């Protein structure tokens, strides 16, 4: 689909809000969140080459958007990509069971503790439109650690072109924003202020049918 200018403007508001604006800096470890986007692995490798962390945890099982594309699991495919790009196997841990952001954090934390890795700071690597969601979830579930949330430095248009499916990107952005609105009350993440213009853009996109990634039974920010 080719979004109208109005839809694209609303999507841009959601995109800009999701970006945390953190500058990547050296951390104890990187946790790279699995998804349909193999570019997250590429971004993680780039950060590793820049000396931002000595160890990477790739985390993720499969989902409805990745079963066909990554049949061995998101974390496994991410690891394979990293090794192809020259990261040594000794610098990579794989957490292959997580099926949501909360599990990404909890299971990665457990894996690091079991591996005897001391962690004071974590570089969270995700898709651009999930920087804030990843950060809010991690802060809730692992409050003793400092988190830096980052992603590939891309514009909304560049990202949509890289995925090749503008509607999917818009649906994902709407779904991520909804979770920031409803999950704090459910104990899944910390609460963050959402500007009124961002909420209004989200409501308009919901009304126009960009709802395939919403939490079932909850179409709006209630």
ZADREN-273234 format. One line per 3 residues: number of its first residue (from 1); their letters; for each residue x, y, z of C-alpha. Coordinates in nm, 3 decimals, padded with zeros to 5 digits. Layout:
BEGIN
NUM) a) X Y Z | ...
This chain:
BEGIN
1) xxx) 00.000 00.000 00.000 | 00.098 00.364 -00.048 | -00.006 00.562 00.263
4) xxx) -00.179 00.895 00.223 | 00.012 01.200 00.343 | -00.219 01.225 00.644
7) xxx) -00.152 00.862 00.742 | 00.221 00.908 00.692 | 00.226 01.225 00.903
10) xxx) 00.050 01.043 01.187 | 00.287 00.749 01.153 | 00.583 00.986 01.168
13) xxx) 00.459 01.117 01.504 | 00.453 00.764 01.645 | 00.795 00.688 01.495
16) xxx) 00.957 00.998 01.643 | 00.811 00.927 01.987 | 00.937 00.569 01.991
19) xxx) 01.299 00.679 01.941 | 01.466 00.731 02.279 | 01.752 00.944 02.151
22) xxx) 02.011 00.756 02.355 | 02.370 00.778 02.234 | 02.523 00.428 02.226
25) xxx) 02.806 00.390 02.477 | 03.013 00.097 02.606 | 02.805 -00.141 02.821
28) xxx) 02.858 -00.472 02.999 | 02.656 -00.659 02.739 | 02.416 -00.611 02.450
31) xxx) 02.074 -00.774 02.444 | 01.954 -00.791 02.085 | 01.578 -00.844 02.059
34) xxx) 01.465 -01.096 01.800 | 01.202 -01.002 01.543 | 01.118 -01.028 01.174
37) xxx) 01.393 -00.774 01.102 | 01.738 -00.926 01.051 | 01.872 -00.572 01.040
40) xxx) 01.867 -00.573 01.420 | 02.143 -00.833 01.410 | 02.340 -00.618 01.164
43) xxx) 02.308 -00.316 01.394 | 02.425 -00.525 01.689 | 02.730 -00.642 01.495
46) xxx) 02.815 -00.283 01.404 | 02.800 -00.185 01.770 | 03.021 -00.480 01.862
49) xxx) 03.279 -00.376 01.603 | 03.275 -00.026 01.754 | 03.368 -00.172 02.092
52) xxx) 03.038 -00.100 02.261 | 03.020 -00.439 02.436 | 03.226 -00.756 02.476
55) xxx) 02.929 -00.992 02.472 | 02.599 -01.022 02.281 | 02.282 -01.202 02.384
58) xxx) 02.049 -01.274 02.092 | 01.702 -01.349 02.225 | 01.384 -01.472 02.058
61) xxx) 01.190 -01.781 01.954 | 00.945 -01.746 01.664 | 00.621 -01.559 01.605
64) xxx) 00.355 -01.544 01.337 | 00.569 -01.295 01.144 | 00.890 -01.499 01.164
67) xxx) 00.795 -01.868 01.147 | 00.854 -01.892 00.772 | 01.137 -01.640 00.751
70) xxx) 01.331 -01.772 01.051 | 01.229 -02.135 01.104 | 01.517 -02.209 01.342
73) xxx) 01.415 -01.921 01.568 | 01.494 -01.551 01.568 | 01.790 -01.570 01.808
76) xxx) 01.948 -01.858 01.616 | 01.918 -01.674 01.283 | 02.057 -01.357 01.443
79) xxx) 02.356 -01.554 01.575 | 02.418 -01.708 01.234 | 02.412 -01.362 01.078
82) xxx) 02.656 -01.228 01.336 | 02.899 -01.514 01.281 | 02.878 -01.462 00.904
85) xxx) 02.976 -01.099 00.965 | 03.281 -01.199 01.165 | 03.171 -01.192 01.530
88) xxx) 03.347 -01.474 01.718 | 03.123 -01.746 01.857 | 03.274 -01.687 02.202
91) xxx) 03.117 -01.339 02.206 | 02.760 -01.462 02.150 | 02.501 -01.620 02.377
94) xxx) 02.165 -01.742 02.246 | 01.835 -01.727 02.434 | 01.592 -01.916 02.204
97) xxx) 01.270 -01.928 02.407 | 01.136 -01.571 02.449 | 00.811 -01.489 02.270
100) xxx) 00.756 -01.131 02.386 | 00.959 -00.835 02.509 | 00.913 -00.921 02.875
103) xxx) 01.046 -01.271 02.818 | 01.335 -01.128 02.612 | 01.448 -00.939 02.921
106) xxx) 01.371 -01.198 03.188 | 01.516 -01.493 03.001 | 01.826 -01.298 02.894
109) xxx) 01.884 -01.189 03.253 | 01.859 -01.549 03.372 | 02.098 -01.668 03.101
112) xxx) 02.355 -01.405 03.194 | 02.328 -01.489 03.563 | 02.366 -01.861 03.489
115) xxx) 02.670 -01.782 03.274 | 02.831 -01.584 03.555 | 02.834 -01.256 03.364
118) xxx) 02.838 -00.945 03.584 | 02.604 -00.682 03.438 | 02.585 -00.316 03.536
121) xxx) 02.470 -00.177 03.202 | 02.291 -00.316 02.897 | 02.281 -00.193 02.540
124) xxx) 01.930 -00.281 02.421 | 01.918 -00.326 02.045 | 01.577 -00.340 01.878
127) xxx) 01.381 -00.223 01.578 | 01.363 00.159 01.566 | 00.992 00.166 01.649
130) xxx) 01.042 -00.046 01.960 | 01.323 00.146 02.131 | 01.090 00.298 02.391
133) xxx) 00.890 -00.020 02.447 | 01.208 -00.221 02.502 | 01.343 00.040 02.742
136) xxx) 01.020 00.067 02.943 | 00.996 -00.310 02.974 | 01.359 -00.354 03.073
139) xxx) 01.343 -00.079 03.336 | 01.044 -00.250 03.495 | 01.187 -00.601 03.499
142) xxx) 01.554 -00.527 03.575 | 01.560 -00.199 03.771 | 01.912 -00.240 03.909
145) xxx) 02.076 -00.214 03.566 | 02.130 00.091 03.347 | 01.981 00.056 02.999
148) xxx) 02.078 00.231 02.677 | 01.819 00.174 02.405 | 01.929 00.193 02.043
151) xxx) 01.852 00.078 01.689 | 01.961 00.129 01.330 | 01.989 00.502 01.246
154) xxx) 01.714 00.513 00.984 | 01.428 00.740 00.885 | 01.072 00.611 00.876
157) xxx) 01.077 00.606 00.495 | 01.409 00.421 00.487 | 01.283 00.165 00.734
160) xxx) 00.956 00.106 00.546 | 01.153 00.063 00.223 | 01.388 -00.187 00.391
163) xxx) 01.094 -00.395 00.514 | 00.903 -00.362 00.187 | 00.562 -00.345 00.355
166) xxx) 00.447 00.001 00.466 | 00.121 -00.128 00.611 | 00.303 -00.378 00.832
169) xxx) 00.531 -00.103 00.961 | 00.234 00.122 01.042 | 00.047 -00.163 01.211
172) xxx) 00.356 -00.243 01.419 | 00.398 00.119 01.524 | 00.034 00.137 01.630
175) xxx) 00.071 -00.186 01.827 | 00.386 -00.065 02.002 | 00.224 00.263 02.101
178) xxx) -00.083 00.086 02.237 | 00.134 -00.126 02.463 | 00.304 00.182 02.603
181) xxx) -00.041 00.309 02.694 | -00.192 -00.003 02.850 | 00.094 -00.220 02.976
184) xxx) 00.209 -00.002 03.269 | -00.121 -00.064 03.450 | -00.075 -00.435 03.393
187) xxx) 00.273 -00.428 03.548 | 00.461 -00.509 03.228 | 00.659 -00.184 03.193
190) xxx) 00.723 00.152 03.355 | 00.485 00.437 03.277 | 00.602 00.711 03.042
193) xxx) 00.433 01.034 02.943 | 00.279 01.017 02.596 | 00.220 01.356 02.428
196) xxx) -00.139 01.437 02.332 | -00.055 01.476 01.963 | 00.094 01.126 01.960
199) xxx) -00.218 00.980 02.124 | -00.437 01.165 01.873 | -00.233 01.027 01.582
202) xxx) -00.261 00.677 01.727 | -00.639 00.710 01.758 | -00.671 00.827 01.397
205) xxx) -00.461 00.535 01.270 | -00.673 00.291 01.472 | -00.988 00.442 01.323
208) xxx) -00.845 00.391 00.973 | -00.792 00.022 01.033 | -00.424 -00.010 01.123
211) xxx) -00.511 -00.249 01.402 | -00.368 -00.592 01.318 | -00.098 -00.567 01.590
214) xxx) -00.319 -00.441 01.871 | -00.364 -00.644 02.187 | -00.683 -00.845 02.115
217) xxx) -00.997 -00.693 02.263 | -00.834 -00.357 02.334 | -00.861 -00.128 02.034
220) xxx) -00.795 00.198 02.214 | -00.606 00.342 02.507 | -00.860 00.274 02.778
